[in-house]
Amino acid sequence: MIIRRYRGKSLETLRETVVKEMGNNAVIVHSQKLNDNGLVGKLKGKAYEIIAAVEDPLKEGDAANSGKDIHWEEFINDHKSQYIGMRRSMKLMDDKLAAIETKFESVMKKTLRDNKTPDALKNIHKSWQNKILYRVDDPEVVSHDEYKELLGDLIPSAGGIYFRQTTGNAPDIYALVGPTGVGKTTTLAKLASQAVLKNKLNVGLISIDTFRVAAVDQLREYANLLGVEIAAVFTAKEMTRQIDKFKDKDLILIDTQGRGPFDEEGIRGIEEILNIVPDINVVLNVQAGVRKDDAVNIYNSFKSVAPGCIIITKADETRSCDGLTALFDLADIPVIYVTNGQRVPEDIEPASSGLITAMIVPEESMV
């Protein structure tokens, strides 16, 4: 191969020169515009450089001329090898993507044929069904327990609150929020009982559920049994003063009024009070039997108060937990507890993926 470099003021003139000197089979492999001073005064103004190549083995008499061209041949051969390697990598990537697509289509055809869904996945929303099935080679031979394990990998969970003494520091503060009737007050009493009886913490209780007198009375009864202080507040200013009064506590638990997912004004009132509390941890409480659409509405309504975790309540009152995966998928925050009865403080368990999966996936004998 002969490779030569040409410089001049016109690309068209340079192309004509290449054809004249190297023949019609010559190929321009590189061209560039040079700076005004690129030719050290030999050419003034606009100038170009091109490199041309032609397949024509050197003759013996041409050996003397090959020295100035050989590094360009190495340059082209090197880039040619890189190009071939890149094309091979792209082909491998295309083949892998095609294999993945084929596998996914095969799984979906097997599983969703005639709109049939594996019994173990019936309480799981469509998006997570697809995620689980994507990891399965043959849905027809996957066991019930294997489906549980695959679901457990998707569930965000954390094993409860880390109760600690905060001597000399600001207390840890948790506020429970959620819809009406979800069981926040009873859940708060269970948490307070654990903190006092098991962890020997100095706890303060605050209620902003002032619309239900019975709720404050119920919480006051628990406070008296545990020997802890309780206060009811109505405004953000009162909340600020009460947090300051409880600054010597290890833990402050705040009970809020239940609000329906479409009660925007009521939820905004809760938000205004909680927003003034420094370093607050907001816990969203949702019933285990929440329906799929309701779960989405509840989270979208309460996300303005920035919940950082979830407590699933009343697990003992339902056998169809078909809205929870939609909630977990949307909220993407961990579940920390599951409550399963009215007894205080017994009926509450730290959350785990296994515990929650058992609630969602029915037993084989019930399928």
N, C-alpha and C positions, 0 to 999 in steps of 0.2 A: 504494500500500500504506500502510495506517495501522498504526503501531507505537506501543504505549503501555506504560508501566510502572506496576505496581500494587504496593502494600505493605500488609501486614496480618498479623494473628496466626494466621489459619487459611487453609491452601491451598484448602480447600473453599469458603470464603467468597469468596476471591479469584477462583476459577474461576466462581462464580455471578455475580460482578460483571462479569467479562469477557464472559460470555454476554449479560448484561443490556445492557451498554453497546456491545458490538461485534458482537453477533449470534452465531448458531450456527456460522457459518463461520470464526470466529476460531480461531487456532492459538497455543498457548503455545509460544514458541520458546526460552525460558530460564526457569529457576527456581532460587532459591538460598535457603538459610537465613542470616539475618543475625545478627551478633553482638548481644549485649544492648544495646551502646551504638551500634549501627549507625544508629539513627534519631534520634540526639541527643535522647533523652528523650521523643519523641513517642509511642513504643510501649514498654512495659515487658515484659521477659521474652522468650519465644520469638516471633520474627517472621520473615516470609518476604517475598521479592520475586519477582515474576514479570514477564515481558515477553511481551506478546501481539501478534499481527499479524493483519491481515485484508486481503484484496484488495478495495480500494475506493478508486478515484482520488479525490484531494482536490478538493473544490469550492472555488470562489473564496472563499467565505465562510470556509472552513477554513484559509486560507493563514496566518492569524495563529497558528494552533495548530501548524503544521508544524515550526517551529524547534526545539522541544524533542524531536521524534521523528526528525529527519532523520539524526542520527549513528547511530541504531540501524539504520536502513535500510542505510546504508553498511556497518555492521558485518556485517549478515546477507549482503549481496551479496558482500562480500569473502570470507567464510567459505564461501559457496556456490561461488565460483570455485575456492577451494582444494580443496573436496570433489570438484568435477568433475575437477580436475587429478590428484588422488590416484587417483580411479577409473580414469582413463585410464592412469596409470602401472601400476596393478595389472593392468589388462587386457593391457598390453604384456608384462608379466612372465609372465602366464599363457600368452600366445601363444608366448613364447620357450621356456618350459618344455615346452609341448606339442610344439613343433618338435624340441627336443632328444630328448624321449622317443620321438617318431616315428622320428627318425634312428637312435637306438640300437636300437630294435626292428627296424628295417629291416636294419641291419648284422648283427645277431645272427641274424635269419632267413636271410639270404643265406649267412652263413659257417658257421653251425652246423647247417644243414639236413642231415638224415641223419647227424648227429654227425660231420660232416667238418670238420677243422681244416686251415688252410693248412699245407703241408709245412714252410715256414720257421718255423712256430711250434710244431712238435711237441715240442721240448725245453723249452718254456716252460710254467710252471705256469698254471693256469686264470685266476687273478686278473690276472696280467700279460697273458695272451692277450686278456682283455676290455678292458684298458686300451689295448692297441695297436689292437684292432679298433674301438674307440670313436673313434679318430682317423682312421679310414679311411672314405672315401665309398663305395667299391666294392671289397671284398676280392678280387674276381675279376680285377681289372686292376692290382693292386698288385704291383710287381716284388719279386724276392728281395732286392735291395739296399735297397729302400725299407723292407722289414720289418726289415732289420738296423739301419738308421738309427733307426727307431722304438724298437727294443729298446735301442739304445745310449743313448737319452735317459733310460732308466729305471735304467741301471746306475751305482751309485756307485763311483767310482774316483779314486785319487790316485797320482800318479807316483812312488812309492817313498819312502824315508826321506831326510830332509834331514840328511846327515852333516856335522857341524861340529865345529870345535875349541871346547872349553869352558874354556879357560884361566882360572883364577881362579873358576870357577863349578862347581856340581855337574855330574857327568857325565850325559849322556842315557842312559836305561836302557830296554831293550826285553826283554820276556820272551816266548818263543814257547810257546804251548800248543796242544793238540789231541789227537785220538785216537791210539791206538797205530798205528805203521806209516805215518803220514802224511808222514814225511820231515823232521821238525823239525831234527834234528841236522845233516843235510846242508844244509838251508836256512840255518841259523845260520852254518855255515862259509862259505857263499857271501856272506852279509852281512858277516861279519868280514873276508873277503878284500877285498871292495870298499872297506870303511872303511880298511883298512891300506894296500893297494896303490894304490888310486886317490886316496884322500883324505888319506893320510899321518896317520891318527889314531892316538892312543894308546888301545888297546882292551884290555879285560879280559873274560875269559869265565868264567861261573859255570855249573856243572851241578848240578841237583838231581835228575837222572835217575840216582839211586844204586842203583836196583833192577836196572839193566842195566849190568853192568861194561863190556861192550863199547861202550856208548854213551859212557861217560866216556873210555875208551881212544881211541875214534874222535875225540872232540873234542880230547883231549890231543895227538893226532897232528897235527891241523890247527893247534893252538896252537903247536906246535914249529916247524912249517913257516913260520908267519907271524911267529914271534918274539914272541908275546904271552903274558901271564900267564893261567893257568887255575886255578880252585879248584872243589872239590866241597863242597857243604854239605848237611847232613842236617836241620837245624832252623831255626826262625825266628831264634833267637839267633845261630846261626852265620852266617846270611844278613846280619844287622845288622852283625856284626863284619867280614864280607868286603866289604860295600858301603863301610864306613869305610876299609878298606885300599885300596880302589880309587878313593878320592875324587879322586886326581890324574888319573884317566883322562878321556878325551873321551867314550868310549862303553863301556857295559857291556851285554853280551848274555847273557841267561839261558836255558839250555836246561832244559826241564821233562820229567818222565816222561810218556809217552803214557798216556792213560786212556780207556777205553771210555765212551760216553755214559751208561751205566747204573751206572758205578762212582762212586756218590755219595761214598763215604768217601775214595777216592783223589783225586777232584777237590777235596774239602774240604781235604785235606792240602796240595795245591798252593796253594789259596786262602789258607790260614793263613800260608804262607811268603811269598807275594807281597804280602800285605796290609801287611806291615811295611816294604816298600820305598817310599820317598817318590818321588812323581812318576813312577811306573812306567808304561810304555806296554805294554799286553798285546796280543799279536798272535795271533789265532786262525788256525791252519793247517788247511785242509780240502782233501782230494783233489778234483781236477777231476771225477772220475767218481762223486762221491758221489750216491747216489740221493735222491729227493725226501724220503721219510720220514726217512731217516738224517740228511739235512741239518738238518731241523727238530729232531730229537732231539739232535744234536751242539750246535747253538747253545743250545737250552734248557738243556743240561747245563753248558756252559761260560760261560753269561752271568753266573754268580755271580762269576767272576773279572774281570768288566767289560772284555771285549776292546774296543779302540777301532778296530781295523782287521783286515783279513783278508789272508792270503796263500793263493793257490790253488796247490797242489802237484801234481806228476806229471801235468801236462797232456799229456805225450807218451805216457801209458799208457792213454789212453781216447779214443774217438771219439763218446761219447754223454754229453754234459754236461747231463743233464736234471734235475739237482737244484739247480743253482747259483742259478737265479732265485728259487726258494723260499727259499734261504738269504739272498740279498740282500734280498728283501722283508721277511723276518722280522727280520734283524739290523739293517738300515738303517745300516750302517757301511761305509766305503770299502774297496775292494780295493786293496792297494798294490803287490803283486808277483804274478807268475805264474812258477812254476818248470817247466822242461820237459826235465829230464835230470839225470844224476848228476854231470856235470862241475862242478868247483869252480875258479874262480868263474863260469864262462861261462853255465851254464844257468839264468839267472834274468833276468827282464825287468820293468821298471817297468810297472805295470798301466795300461791305458787301456780306455775303453769299446769301441773298435774291436777291440782284441786279444781281449777277453773275449767280445764278440759273435761273433767268428769261431769261437770254441770252441763256442759254444752252438748257433748256426744252421748246419746242415750245408751244404756246398757243393751247388749245384744239380745237379751231375753225380751226387751221392751220394743225392739225394732219390728 
